């Protein structure tokens, strides 16, 4: 291919193998989640209705706090930053530094299976 070094093909093959492995794993997870949803739907048909939720808490209290949910977004952002830093340090990070060129890699099912593609670039 144009602009590739002799080692570029090995990297492309490795990246293609990783993408295919990831797609296979995601398909297994999708099927597992679908079966779990089906089982949950069956259980829900026979379960009594849940109790009504509160509309709010004390005066001036955010609705999220009334339901025990965290109102602090900064803690979640810090946790995500930590995950991203760890991902960037991973030996596999270069493979995910750029978006997958699914057309060049001949992966026609990629956009169907990967609804929100992301990269670390």
Residue frames as qw, qx, qy, qz and C-alpha x, y, z in Angstrom:
[[0.000, 0.888, 0.460, 0.000, 0.00, 0.00, 0.00],
 [0.334, 0.701, -0.038, 0.629, 1.09, 3.55, -0.60],
 [0.156, -0.736, 0.284, -0.594, 3.05, 5.18, 2.21],
 [0.880, -0.449, 0.064, -0.140, 3.47, 2.04, 4.33],
 [0.039, -0.665, 0.745, -0.029, 6.76, 0.84, 5.66],
 [0.496, 0.138, -0.848, -0.127, 7.59, -2.82, 5.59],
 [0.090, -0.116, -0.849, 0.507, 6.26, -3.09, 9.16],
 [0.388, 0.052, 0.067, -0.918, 3.03, -1.26, 8.33],
 [0.643, -0.039, -0.613, -0.456, 1.35, -4.38, 6.99],
 [0.434, -0.121, -0.824, 0.343, 2.00, -6.23, 10.25],
 [0.075, 0.142, 0.448, -0.880, 0.44, -3.35, 12.21],
 [0.532, 0.059, -0.245, -0.808, -2.55, -3.27, 9.86],
 [0.617, -0.065, -0.767, -0.166, -2.98, -7.03, 10.20],
 [0.273, -0.148, -0.744, 0.592, -2.73, -6.76, 13.98],
 [0.253, 0.124, 0.208, -0.937, -5.21, -3.89, 14.03],
 [0.603, 0.009, -0.494, -0.626, -7.59, -5.79, 11.75],
 [0.523, -0.116, -0.835, 0.123, -7.35, -8.84, 14.00],
 [0.085, -0.162, -0.594, 0.783, -8.05, -6.70, 17.07],
 [0.415, 0.091, -0.058, -0.903, -11.03, -5.04, 15.40],
 [0.631, -0.040, -0.661, -0.404, -12.46, -8.38, 14.31],
 [0.400, -0.141, -0.814, 0.397, -11.94, -9.82, 17.79],
 [0.099, 0.144, 0.385, -0.906, -13.63, -6.77, 19.33],
 [0.532, 0.032, -0.318, -0.784, -16.57, -7.05, 16.91],
 [0.596, -0.104, -0.789, -0.110, -17.01, -10.72, 17.80],
 [0.243, -0.170, -0.705, 0.644, -16.90, -9.91, 21.53],
 [0.256, 0.123, 0.148, -0.947, -19.41, -7.10, 21.11],
 [0.591, -0.041, -0.550, -0.589, -21.75, -9.34, 19.15],
 [0.496, -0.178, -0.824, 0.206, -21.60, -11.93, 21.96],
 [0.077, -0.196, -0.512, 0.833, -22.30, -9.19, 24.52],
 [0.396, 0.037, -0.186, -0.899, -25.18, -7.85, 22.44],
 [0.622, -0.134, -0.698, -0.330, -26.76, -11.29, 22.23],
 [0.389, -0.191, -0.756, 0.491, -26.22, -11.84, 25.96],
 [0.104, 0.148, 0.288, -0.940, -27.86, -8.47, 26.74],
 [0.510, -0.033, -0.422, -0.748, -30.75, -9.25, 24.41],
 [0.577, -0.207, -0.790, -0.026, -31.39, -12.57, 26.18],
 [0.231, -0.207, -0.615, 0.725, -31.22, -10.81, 29.55],
 [0.289, 0.064, -0.002, -0.955, -33.77, -8.20, 28.38],
 [0.591, -0.118, -0.621, -0.500, -36.07, -10.97, 27.18],
 [0.490, -0.238, -0.784, 0.299, -35.81, -12.75, 30.55],
 [0.054, -0.171, -0.400, 0.899, -36.43, -9.47, 32.39],
 [0.424, -0.031, -0.276, -0.862, -39.48, -8.77, 30.23],
 [0.605, -0.210, -0.741, -0.202, -40.88, -12.20, 31.06],
 [0.369, -0.255, -0.675, 0.586, -40.30, -11.62, 34.80],
 [0.093, 0.068, 0.127, -0.985, -41.87, -8.16, 34.56],
 [0.475, -0.211, -0.557, -0.647, -45.06, -9.61, 33.13],
 [0.656, -0.391, -0.645, -0.020, -45.64, -11.60, 36.32],
 [0.380, -0.099, -0.472, 0.789, -44.24, -9.09, 38.85],
 [0.084, -0.828, -0.511, 0.216, -46.42, -6.66, 40.83],
 [0.306, 0.832, 0.072, 0.457, -46.15, -2.98, 39.82],
 [0.512, 0.050, -0.392, 0.763, -43.34, -1.02, 41.52],
 [0.198, -0.741, -0.463, 0.445, -44.19, 1.57, 44.19],
 [0.284, 0.909, 0.179, 0.248, -44.67, 5.16, 43.00],
 [0.602, 0.098, -0.175, 0.773, -41.51, 7.30, 43.04],
 [0.200, -0.724, -0.299, 0.589, -41.23, 10.54, 44.97],
 [0.414, 0.838, 0.251, 0.253, -41.63, 13.68, 42.89],
 [0.249, 0.738, -0.292, 0.555, -38.99, 15.58, 44.86],
 [0.577, -0.163, -0.613, 0.514, -37.26, 15.87, 48.18],
 [0.268, -0.663, -0.385, 0.584, -37.09, 18.59, 50.76],
 [0.259, 0.948, 0.171, -0.070, -37.69, 22.15, 49.67],
 [0.076, 0.901, -0.402, -0.147, -34.72, 23.32, 47.60],
 [0.574, -0.332, 0.731, 0.164, -33.28, 19.79, 47.29],
 [0.351, 0.392, -0.612, -0.590, -32.51, 18.66, 43.71],
 [0.903, 0.051, -0.037, -0.426, -34.62, 15.79, 42.45],
 [0.697, 0.366, -0.603, 0.129, -31.48, 13.68, 41.89],
 [0.033, 0.348, -0.720, 0.599, -30.60, 13.97, 45.59],
 [0.685, -0.130, 0.267, -0.665, -34.14, 12.97, 46.57],
 [0.955, 0.154, -0.145, -0.205, -33.61, 9.64, 44.80],
 [0.779, -0.484, 0.339, 0.212, -30.13, 9.08, 46.25],
 [0.767, 0.498, 0.133, 0.383, -28.37, 9.87, 42.98],
 [0.542, -0.337, 0.013, 0.769, -25.11, 11.78, 42.94],
 [0.234, 0.940, 0.219, -0.112, -25.54, 15.44, 42.10],
 [0.279, -0.761, 0.409, 0.419, -21.77, 15.82, 41.63],
 [0.808, 0.589, -0.014, -0.014, -20.71, 15.64, 38.02],
 [0.130, 0.832, -0.533, 0.086, -17.09, 16.52, 38.79],
 [0.594, -0.372, 0.707, -0.101, -16.51, 13.18, 40.55],
 [0.841, 0.358, 0.406, -0.017, -17.69, 11.34, 37.43],
 [0.488, 0.850, -0.193, 0.047, -15.52, 13.53, 35.19],
 [0.199, -0.727, 0.651, -0.085, -12.46, 12.82, 37.36],
 [0.756, -0.091, 0.645, -0.060, -13.16, 9.09, 37.19],
 [0.768, 0.607, 0.204, 0.019, -13.43, 9.26, 33.39],
 [0.215, 0.889, -0.402, 0.050, -10.19, 11.22, 33.16],
 [0.482, -0.515, 0.707, -0.058, -8.46, 8.50, 35.16],
 [0.825, 0.233, 0.515, -0.008, -9.77, 5.82, 32.80],
 [0.594, 0.803, -0.021, 0.039, -8.61, 7.80, 29.76],
 [0.074, -0.819, 0.567, -0.039, -5.12, 8.29, 31.24],
 [0.652, -0.247, 0.716, -0.023, -4.86, 4.55, 31.86],
 [0.790, 0.504, 0.348, -0.010, -6.04, 3.81, 28.31],
 [0.378, 0.892, -0.246, 0.020, -3.43, 6.16, 26.84],
 [0.266, -0.669, 0.692, -0.051, -0.70, 4.34, 28.80],
 [0.885, 0.057, 0.445, -0.124, -1.83, 0.93, 27.51],
 [0.346, -0.317, 0.696, 0.543, 0.45, -0.84, 25.01],
 [0.342, 0.456, 0.774, 0.277, -2.61, -1.15, 22.74],
 [0.070, 0.762, 0.247, -0.594, -3.32, 2.60, 22.76],
 [0.018, -0.424, 0.493, 0.760, -1.64, 3.28, 19.36],
 [0.105, 0.242, 0.906, 0.331, -4.04, 0.82, 17.71],
 [0.021, -0.745, -0.666, 0.044, -6.95, 2.95, 18.88],
 [0.244, -0.440, -0.025, 0.864, -5.35, 6.35, 18.28],
 [0.202, 0.175, -0.411, -0.872, -7.19, 6.83, 14.99],
 [0.738, 0.191, 0.248, -0.598, -10.73, 6.02, 13.87],
 [0.584, 0.013, 0.792, 0.177, -11.18, 2.59, 12.27],
 [0.345, 0.410, -0.428, -0.728, -11.22, 2.86, 8.48],
 [0.668, 0.090, 0.694, -0.255, -13.82, 0.13, 8.12],
 [0.725, 0.637, -0.006, -0.262, -14.06, 0.55, 4.35],
 [0.310, 0.702, -0.640, -0.016, -10.31, 0.08, 3.82],
 [0.249, -0.315, 0.883, -0.245, -10.35, -2.87, 6.23],
 [0.479, -0.054, -0.716, -0.504, -13.34, -4.38, 4.40],
 [0.045, -0.206, -0.845, 0.491, -15.58, -4.53, 7.48],
 [0.219, -0.357, -0.474, -0.775, -19.04, -3.84, 6.03],
 [0.533, -0.588, -0.603, -0.079, -20.81, -4.78, 9.29],
 [0.417, -0.052, -0.395, 0.817, -18.72, -2.39, 11.40],
 [0.168, -0.199, 0.043, -0.964, -21.16, 0.58, 11.24],
 [0.666, -0.359, -0.454, -0.471, -24.08, -1.74, 12.04],
 [0.762, -0.301, -0.512, 0.258, -22.36, -3.25, 15.08],
 [0.426, -0.241, -0.263, 0.831, -20.52, -0.15, 16.31],
 [0.052, 0.847, 0.510, 0.141, -23.21, 2.51, 16.68],
 [0.131, -0.988, 0.078, -0.021, -20.95, 5.13, 18.30],
 [0.845, 0.201, -0.159, 0.470, -17.35, 4.55, 17.13],
 [0.292, -0.946, 0.143, 0.011, -14.71, 6.22, 19.25],
 [0.788, 0.296, -0.266, 0.469, -10.96, 6.52, 19.21],
 [0.588, -0.639, -0.187, 0.459, -8.35, 7.92, 21.59],
 [0.515, 0.261, 0.196, 0.793, -6.96, 10.42, 19.08]]
